[in-house]
């Protein structure tokens, strides 16, 4: 069974630009969550999608948005990039939404904002 | 939100048993405790999950006392490949793990 895949793996952007990251969950998984990981803040939850609906949202500004398609694939968009958005963005999938489900993480997308 | 506290780092020699303790004083009745392992440039990987007492799998053991205000991840006979960051995570029952910050975790360095 293929794992969670994320594209692209690396991305370099400049301030003010926008970026779209993609995540393909494990086949059969309907929940996709996004996390931001930085050295100082650790892993922070961005949002979770389940059956094309946003179920949960973390404390991030509106510049961070996402969506999920009918095939469970998900995209995350960051507009008006800031230097502080440089981070590893991780996507995780699970069978269902909720705290008791094991999440499987992808390798992440390393975003660098110059 | 269920907040967790772990040691920032630990060192251990190969072959030793390693115990990493996590404090979660405000754990809720419905919360489970889960541990993840993360290697550099990779996403976290699920290790073990429990609710109370002891849980064991082929990789690790998880000890949870009766008050559930802490938990201890036990790694038997560690090897160099166990060098990683270990995160303790507690579900808050509403919105699940997704509402919880992983925090900075415990960086385990295994020494030959």
Contacts between the chains, C-beta under 8 A, distances in Angstrom:
chain1	res1	chain2	res2	distance
A	4	B	43	7.4
A	33	B	98	5.4
A	35	B	102	7.6
A	41	B	101	8.0
A	42	B	101	6.6
A	42	B	102	5.4
A	42	B	103	5.0
A	42	B	104	4.4
A	42	B	105	6.7
A	43	B	44	7.2
A	43	B	87	7.0
A	43	B	101	7.1
A	43	B	102	3.5
A	43	B	103	7.5
A	44	B	101	5.5
A	44	B	102	7.5
A	45	B	97	7.9
A	45	B	98	5.1
A	45	B	99	6.6
A	45	B	100	7.0
A	45	B	101	6.9
A	47	B	98	7.8
A	48	B	98	4.6
A	55	B	95	7.7
A	55	B	98	7.6
A	56	B	95	4.6
A	56	B	96	7.2
A	56	B	98	4.4
A	56	B	99	6.1
A	58	B	98	7.6
A	58	B	99	7.4
A	90	B	43	5.0
A	90	B	44	7.6
A	91	B	43	7.9
A	92	B	43	7.0
A	92	B	44	7.9
A	97	B	96	7.1
A	98	B	96	4.8
A	99	B	30	7.8
A	99	B	31	7.2
A	99	B	32	6.4
A	99	B	91	2.8
A	99	B	92	7.0
A	99	B	93	6.6
A	99	B	95	7.6
A	99	B	96	3.0
A	99	B	97	5.0
A	99	B	98	7.7
A	100	B	32	5.6
A	100	B	49	7.8
A	100	B	91	6.7
A	100	B	96	7.4
A	101	B	96	7.7
A	102	B	34	7.7
A	102	B	46	4.7
A	102	B	49	7.0
A	103	B	44	8.0
A	103	B	46	6.9
A	103	B	97	7.0
A	104	B	46	7.3
A	105	B	42	7.9
A	105	B	43	2.8
A	105	B	44	5.1
A	105	B	45	6.9
A	106	B	43	5.4
A	107	B	41	7.3
A	107	B	42	5.9
A	107	B	43	5.8
A	108	B	41	7.6
A	108	B	42	7.5
A	108	B	43	5.6
A	110	B	41	8.0
